[in-house]
Every structure is written in C-alpha cells, then in structure tokens.
C-alpha cells in the first residue's frame, strides 16, 4: 500500500461540485439557495480538520496496486 497526502486549495476542491461537475455537482445544483449555504457551512466545518498552516487541505490517501498472473 502506498500512502500519500493530497494537498489542494479548499476553494478548488469545493469548485467542482459548486459548478455542477459530476453527479454530486448535479445534486448540488438542484438545491435551494438555503440548502446550498448550509452545504457550504458543513463543508467548511468538516474540511477544517484537514487545513494546514499553509491554508491548504492536506487530505490523506492510500493506493493499492495488485498484479495477478493466471
């Protein structure tokens, strides 16, 4: 297993769904302004724990590569 940290600007991470990208973005776009505002509050609250001193999100990740021969 390869562990890594994905570092990204929180606004960049938020911008995909906020602009309607992918199915989560379509779900996002279908909400009322009040729900959109509440979603942003929750995003900010949840992502805060991953904020580094540099103001960027430091998101832990892992990848596994498996090779098989038959």
CNS distance restraints for C-alpha pairs under 8 A (distance, minus, plus):
assign (resid   1 and name CA) (resid  62 and name CA) 6.61 0.50 0.50
assign (resid   1 and name CA) (resid  63 and name CA) 5.72 0.50 0.50
assign (resid   1 and name CA) (resid  64 and name CA) 4.74 0.50 0.50
assign (resid   1 and name CA) (resid  65 and name CA) 7.28 0.50 0.50
assign (resid   2 and name CA) (resid  62 and name CA) 5.47 0.50 0.50
assign (resid   2 and name CA) (resid  63 and name CA) 5.19 0.50 0.50
assign (resid   2 and name CA) (resid  64 and name CA) 6.37 0.50 0.50
assign (resid   3 and name CA) (resid  60 and name CA) 7.46 0.50 0.50
assign (resid   3 and name CA) (resid  61 and name CA) 5.79 0.50 0.50
assign (resid   3 and name CA) (resid  62 and name CA) 4.23 0.50 0.50
assign (resid   3 and name CA) (resid  63 and name CA) 6.47 0.50 0.50
assign (resid   4 and name CA) (resid  60 and name CA) 6.00 0.50 0.50
assign (resid   4 and name CA) (resid  61 and name CA) 5.27 0.50 0.50
assign (resid   4 and name CA) (resid  62 and name CA) 5.96 0.50 0.50
assign (resid   5 and name CA) (resid  58 and name CA) 5.92 0.50 0.50
assign (resid   5 and name CA) (resid  59 and name CA) 5.34 0.50 0.50
assign (resid   5 and name CA) (resid  60 and name CA) 4.46 0.50 0.50
assign (resid   5 and name CA) (resid  61 and name CA) 5.79 0.50 0.50
assign (resid   6 and name CA) (resid  57 and name CA) 7.77 0.50 0.50
assign (resid   6 and name CA) (resid  58 and name CA) 5.73 0.50 0.50
assign (resid   6 and name CA) (resid  59 and name CA) 4.99 0.50 0.50
assign (resid   6 and name CA) (resid  60 and name CA) 6.27 0.50 0.50
assign (resid   6 and name CA) (resid  61 and name CA) 6.92 0.50 0.50
assign (resid   7 and name CA) (resid  56 and name CA) 6.38 0.50 0.50
assign (resid   7 and name CA) (resid  57 and name CA) 5.52 0.50 0.50
assign (resid   7 and name CA) (resid  58 and name CA) 4.66 0.50 0.50
assign (resid   7 and name CA) (resid  59 and name CA) 6.28 0.50 0.50
assign (resid   8 and name CA) (resid  12 and name CA) 6.98 0.50 0.50
assign (resid   8 and name CA) (resid  13 and name CA) 6.80 0.50 0.50
assign (resid   8 and name CA) (resid  56 and name CA) 5.55 0.50 0.50
assign (resid   8 and name CA) (resid  57 and name CA) 5.28 0.50 0.50
assign (resid   8 and name CA) (resid  58 and name CA) 6.85 0.50 0.50
assign (resid   9 and name CA) (resid  13 and name CA) 6.42 0.50 0.50
assign (resid   9 and name CA) (resid  55 and name CA) 7.35 0.50 0.50
assign (resid   9 and name CA) (resid  56 and name CA) 4.77 0.50 0.50
assign (resid   9 and name CA) (resid  57 and name CA) 6.01 0.50 0.50
assign (resid  10 and name CA) (resid  14 and name CA) 6.16 0.50 0.50
assign (resid  10 and name CA) (resid  47 and name CA) 7.85 0.50 0.50
assign (resid  10 and name CA) (resid  56 and name CA) 6.17 0.50 0.50
assign (resid  10 and name CA) (resid  57 and name CA) 5.87 0.50 0.50
assign (resid  11 and name CA) (resid  15 and name CA) 5.94 0.50 0.50
assign (resid  12 and name CA) (resid  16 and name CA) 7.17 0.50 0.50
assign (resid  14 and name CA) (resid  18 and name CA) 6.25 0.50 0.50
assign (resid  15 and name CA) (resid  19 and name CA) 5.93 0.50 0.50
assign (resid  16 and name CA) (resid  20 and name CA) 6.51 0.50 0.50
assign (resid  16 and name CA) (resid  21 and name CA) 5.13 0.50 0.50
assign (resid  16 and name CA) (resid  22 and name CA) 7.96 0.50 0.50
assign (resid  16 and name CA) (resid  25 and name CA) 6.81 0.50 0.50
assign (resid  17 and name CA) (resid  21 and name CA) 5.15 0.50 0.50
assign (resid  17 and name CA) (resid  22 and name CA) 7.13 0.50 0.50
assign (resid  17 and name CA) (resid  24 and name CA) 5.93 0.50 0.50
assign (resid  17 and name CA) (resid  25 and name CA) 3.80 0.50 0.50
assign (resid  17 and name CA) (resid  26 and name CA) 7.51 0.50 0.50
assign (resid  17 and name CA) (resid  28 and name CA) 6.44 0.50 0.50
assign (resid  18 and name CA) (resid  25 and name CA) 6.12 0.50 0.50
assign (resid  18 and name CA) (resid  28 and name CA) 6.67 0.50 0.50
assign (resid  18 and name CA) (resid  29 and name CA) 7.18 0.50 0.50
assign (resid  19 and name CA) (resid  25 and name CA) 6.49 0.50 0.50
assign (resid  19 and name CA) (resid  29 and name CA) 7.69 0.50 0.50
assign (resid  20 and name CA) (resid  24 and name CA) 7.41 0.50 0.50
assign (resid  20 and name CA) (resid  25 and name CA) 3.68 0.50 0.50
assign (resid  20 and name CA) (resid  26 and name CA) 5.04 0.50 0.50
assign (resid  20 and name CA) (resid  27 and name CA) 7.91 0.50 0.50
assign (resid  20 and name CA) (resid  28 and name CA) 6.83 0.50 0.50
assign (resid  20 and name CA) (resid  29 and name CA) 5.93 0.50 0.50
assign (resid  21 and name CA) (resid  25 and name CA) 4.59 0.50 0.50
assign (resid  21 and name CA) (resid  26 and name CA) 6.80 0.50 0.50
assign (resid  22 and name CA) (resid  26 and name CA) 6.50 0.50 0.50
assign (resid  23 and name CA) (resid  27 and name CA) 6.28 0.50 0.50
assign (resid  24 and name CA) (resid  28 and name CA) 6.07 0.50 0.50
assign (resid  25 and name CA) (resid  29 and name CA) 6.04 0.50 0.50
assign (resid  26 and name CA) (resid  30 and name CA) 6.40 0.50 0.50
assign (resid  27 and name CA) (resid  31 and name CA) 7.04 0.50 0.50
assign (resid  28 and name CA) (resid  36 and name CA) 7.09 0.50 0.50
assign (resid  31 and name CA) (resid  35 and name CA) 5.87 0.50 0.50
assign (resid  31 and name CA) (resid  36 and name CA) 6.12 0.50 0.50
assign (resid  32 and name CA) (resid  36 and name CA) 6.21 0.50 0.50
assign (resid  33 and name CA) (resid  37 and name CA) 6.19 0.50 0.50
assign (resid  34 and name CA) (resid  38 and name CA) 6.31 0.50 0.50
assign (resid  35 and name CA) (resid  39 and name CA) 6.07 0.50 0.50
assign (resid  36 and name CA) (resid  40 and name CA) 6.33 0.50 0.50
assign (resid  37 and name CA) (resid  41 and name CA) 6.38 0.50 0.50
assign (resid  38 and name CA) (resid  42 and name CA) 6.35 0.50 0.50
assign (resid  39 and name CA) (resid  43 and name CA) 6.13 0.50 0.50
assign (resid  40 and name CA) (resid  44 and name CA) 6.09 0.50 0.50
assign (resid  41 and name CA) (resid  45 and name CA) 6.19 0.50 0.50
assign (resid  42 and name CA) (resid  46 and name CA) 6.03 0.50 0.50
assign (resid  43 and name CA) (resid  47 and name CA) 5.87 0.50 0.50
assign (resid  44 and name CA) (resid  48 and name CA) 5.92 0.50 0.50
assign (resid  45 and name CA) (resid  49 and name CA) 7.80 0.50 0.50
assign (resid  47 and name CA) (resid  51 and name CA) 6.77 0.50 0.50
assign (resid  47 and name CA) (resid  57 and name CA) 7.26 0.50 0.50
assign (resid  50 and name CA) (resid  57 and name CA) 5.17 0.50 0.50
assign (resid  50 and name CA) (resid  58 and name CA) 5.30 0.50 0.50
assign (resid  50 and name CA) (resid  59 and name CA) 6.27 0.50 0.50
assign (resid  51 and name CA) (resid  55 and name CA) 5.83 0.50 0.50
assign (resid  51 and name CA) (resid  56 and name CA) 5.48 0.50 0.50
assign (resid  51 and name CA) (resid  57 and name CA) 4.54 0.50 0.50
assign (resid  51 and name CA) (resid  58 and name CA) 6.21 0.50 0.50
assign (resid  52 and name CA) (resid  56 and name CA) 5.58 0.50 0.50
assign (resid  52 and name CA) (resid  57 and name CA) 6.17 0.50 0.50
assign (resid  52 and name CA) (resid  58 and name CA) 6.41 0.50 0.50
